[in-house]
């Protein structure tokens, strides 16, 4: 485990169109094969805009609504990505 991470609680009942930074920890993202498959999948899908994707060293951060999380998870699982965590990083300004 590496240090402490502050996260915000996700409210699954939230029904707003407000986009939030949601992080998905993806296994083997450091391999070119996995990261390329992930980037191609996200570019081709209609769930996430290209400008709402940030590739990180251990996963992806997407600027999406809370209600889009299940769709993203379903899409990633169907393509056999290993997902270890999903959370919203803490932002004291929110």
GROMACS elastic network, one bead per residue, 0.5 to 0.9 nm:
[ bonds ]
;  ai    aj funct       b0    kb
    1     4     6  0.86588   500
    2     5     6  0.87032   500
    5    89     6  0.79027   500
    5    90     6  0.82808   500
    6    88     6  0.89596   500
    6    89     6  0.63915   500
    6    90     6  0.53146   500
    6    91     6  0.85694   500
    7    87     6  0.66233   500
    7    88     6  0.56370   500
    7    91     6  0.80524   500
    8    87     6  0.74057   500
    8    88     6  0.54345   500
    8    89     6  0.59461   500
    8    91     6  0.76123   500
    9    87     6  0.78687   500
    9    88     6  0.71354   500
    9    90     6  0.85889   500
   10    13     6  0.88511   500
   10    14     6  0.84368   500
   10    66     6  0.73349   500
   10    87     6  0.74340   500
   10    88     6  0.69111   500
   11    14     6  0.54733   500
   11    66     6  0.74952   500
   12    15     6  0.81455   500
   12    66     6  0.66131   500
   12    67     6  0.71148   500
   13    66     6  0.85517   500
   13    67     6  0.83050   500
   14    65     6  0.89821   500
   14    66     6  0.68873   500
   14    67     6  0.74944   500
   15    18     6  0.87051   500
   15    65     6  0.85788   500
   15    66     6  0.77396   500
   15    67     6  0.69421   500
   16    19     6  0.84514   500
   16    65     6  0.74665   500
   16    66     6  0.81365   500
   16    67     6  0.83538   500
   17    64     6  0.87059   500
   17    65     6  0.60142   500
   17    66     6  0.83886   500
   17    67     6  0.85619   500
   18    64     6  0.78299   500
   18    65     6  0.58064   500
   18    66     6  0.81586   500
   19    22     6  0.89723   500
   19    63     6  0.56598   500
   19    66     6  0.74337   500
   20    62     6  0.78402   500
   20    63     6  0.52346   500
   20    64     6  0.54329   500
   20    65     6  0.58524   500
   20    66     6  0.72134   500
   20    88     6  0.73565   500
   21    52     6  0.87823   500
   21    61     6  0.62952   500
   21    62     6  0.56332   500
   21    64     6  0.65711   500
   21    65     6  0.84892   500
   21    87     6  0.86291   500
   21    88     6  0.59099   500
   21    89     6  0.69490   500
   22    60     6  0.83309   500
   22    61     6  0.55061   500
   22    62     6  0.53208   500
   22    63     6  0.62795   500
   22    64     6  0.68787   500
   22    65     6  0.85452   500
   22    66     6  0.82802   500
   22    69     6  0.81831   500
   22    86     6  0.69531   500
   22    87     6  0.56558   500
   22    89     6  0.69332   500
   23    59     6  0.71312   500
   23    60     6  0.57776   500
   23    62     6  0.63619   500
   23    63     6  0.88397   500
   23    85     6  0.77216   500
   23    86     6  0.55668   500
   23    87     6  0.53663   500
   23    88     6  0.60062   500
   23    89     6  0.71363   500
   24    58     6  0.84962   500
   24    59     6  0.55497   500
   24    60     6  0.53756   500
   24    61     6  0.62778   500
   24    62     6  0.80025   500
   24    73     6  0.87659   500
   24    83     6  0.67925   500
   24    84     6  0.75047   500
   24    85     6  0.57364   500
   24    87     6  0.69082   500
   25    29     6  0.86286   500
   25    58     6  0.58292   500
   25    60     6  0.67109   500
   25    61     6  0.86949   500
   25    82     6  0.83563   500
   25    83     6  0.57486   500
   25    84     6  0.53404   500
   25    86     6  0.64665   500
   25    87     6  0.87606   500
   26    29     6  0.58412   500
   26    58     6  0.61841   500
   26    60     6  0.73632   500
   26    81     6  0.68529   500
   26    82     6  0.56260   500
   26    84     6  0.61833   500
   26    85     6  0.77020   500
   27    30     6  0.82272   500
   27    34     6  0.84737   500
   27    58     6  0.73174   500
   27    59     6  0.75606   500
   27    81     6  0.71347   500
   27    82     6  0.50504   500
   27    83     6  0.62308   500
   27    84     6  0.69508   500
   28    31     6  0.56814   500
   28    32     6  0.89058   500
   28    33     6  0.89261   500
   28    34     6  0.64509   500
   28    35     6  0.80636   500
   28    58     6  0.78956   500
   28    59     6  0.88622   500
   28    81     6  0.87979   500
   28    82     6  0.79334   500
   29    32     6  0.74501   500
   29    33     6  0.82883   500
   29    34     6  0.54755   500
   29    35     6  0.51578   500
   29    36     6  0.89005   500
   29    38     6  0.84173   500
   29    56     6  0.86421   500
   29    57     6  0.71306   500
   29    58     6  0.59463   500
   29    59     6  0.62148   500
   29    60     6  0.89626   500
   30    33     6  0.86323   500
   30    34     6  0.73909   500
   30    35     6  0.67399   500
   30    57     6  0.66741   500
   30    58     6  0.70699   500
   30    59     6  0.87785   500
   31    34     6  0.55162   500
   31    35     6  0.62766   500
   31    36     6  0.85056   500
   32    35     6  0.52454   500
   32    36     6  0.58225   500
   32    37     6  0.83779   500
   33    36     6  0.53331   500
   33    37     6  0.61447   500
   33    38     6  0.85999   500
   34    37     6  0.51703   500
   34    38     6  0.61023   500
   34    39     6  0.86224   500
   34    81     6  0.79824   500
   35    38     6  0.50381   500
   35    39     6  0.61002   500
   35    40     6  0.85492   500
   35    55     6  0.85359   500
   35    59     6  0.87722   500
   36    39     6  0.51385   500
   36    40     6  0.60750   500
   36    41     6  0.84752   500
   37    40     6  0.52002   500
   37    41     6  0.60601   500
   37    42     6  0.86426   500
   37    79     6  0.89116   500
   38    41     6  0.51180   500
   38    42     6  0.61996   500
   38    43     6  0.85719   500
   38    76     6  0.82254   500
   38    79     6  0.89479   500
   38    81     6  0.82060   500
   39    42     6  0.52387   500
   39    43     6  0.60986   500
   39    44     6  0.86082   500
   39    53     6  0.89901   500
   39    55     6  0.83505   500
   40    43     6  0.51183   500
   40    44     6  0.61484   500
   40    45     6  0.86534   500
   41    44     6  0.52368   500
   41    45     6  0.61550   500
   41    75     6  0.86891   500
   41    76     6  0.85020   500
   41    79     6  0.86486   500
   42    45     6  0.52894   500
   42    46     6  0.81087   500
   42    47     6  0.80109   500
   42    48     6  0.66890   500
   42    49     6  0.82363   500
   42    50     6  0.76073   500
   42    53     6  0.81476   500
   43    46     6  0.81358   500
   43    48     6  0.78702   500
   43    49     6  0.77304   500
   43    50     6  0.62566   500
   45    48     6  0.66968   500
   45    49     6  0.84686   500
   45    75     6  0.88936   500
   46    49     6  0.72743   500
   47    64     6  0.85947   500
   47    68     6  0.74797   500
   47    71     6  0.77155   500
   47    72     6  0.73201   500
   48    51     6  0.82987   500
   48    52     6  0.64943   500
   48    53     6  0.74390   500
   48    62     6  0.75475   500
   48    63     6  0.78981   500
   48    64     6  0.71206   500
   48    68     6  0.88901   500
   48    72     6  0.84979   500
   49    52     6  0.53127   500
   49    53     6  0.72051   500
   49    63     6  0.85885   500
   49    64     6  0.89583   500
   50    53     6  0.57932   500
   51    54     6  0.82057   500
   51    63     6  0.85294   500
   52    61     6  0.80870   500
   52    62     6  0.54964   500
   52    64     6  0.73792   500
   53    60     6  0.69945   500
   53    61     6  0.60315   500
   53    63     6  0.66929   500
   54    59     6  0.87651   500
   54    60     6  0.57054   500
   54    61     6  0.50477   500
   54    62     6  0.63538   500
   54    63     6  0.85403   500
   55    58     6  0.82869   500
   55    59     6  0.63666   500
   55    61     6  0.64504   500
   55    62     6  0.87125   500
   56    59     6  0.51607   500
   56    60     6  0.54014   500
   56    61     6  0.71040   500
   57    60     6  0.81567   500
   59    83     6  0.87854   500
   64    67     6  0.81691   500
   64    68     6  0.63490   500
   64    69     6  0.75287   500
   65    68     6  0.53869   500
   65    69     6  0.71909   500
   66    69     6  0.56464   500
   66    70     6  0.84716   500
   67    70     6  0.68797   500
   67    71     6  0.80475   500
   68    71     6  0.53721   500
   68    72     6  0.63470   500
   68    73     6  0.87488   500
   69    72     6  0.51966   500
   69    73     6  0.61485   500
   69    74     6  0.85894   500
   69    86     6  0.86565   500
   70    73     6  0.50432   500
   70    74     6  0.60135   500
   70    75     6  0.85230   500
   71    74     6  0.51081   500
   71    75     6  0.61312   500
   71    76     6  0.86254   500
   72    75     6  0.51122   500
   72    76     6  0.61760   500
   72    77     6  0.85750   500
   73    76     6  0.51420   500
   73    77     6  0.60381   500
   73    78     6  0.85228   500
   73    83     6  0.81659   500
   73    86     6  0.89967   500
   74    77     6  0.51488   500
   74    78     6  0.60892   500
   74    79     6  0.87214   500
   75    78     6  0.52540   500
   75    79     6  0.65518   500
   75    80     6  0.89388   500
   76    79     6  0.52698   500
   76    80     6  0.64401   500
   76    81     6  0.54566   500
   76    82     6  0.80103   500
   76    83     6  0.79668   500
   77    81     6  0.55814   500
   77    82     6  0.72800   500
   77    83     6  0.78483   500
   78    81     6  0.77331   500
   83    86     6  0.77961   500
   88    91     6  0.87249   500
   90    93     6  0.89310   500
   90    94     6  0.83977   500
   91    94     6  0.57538   500
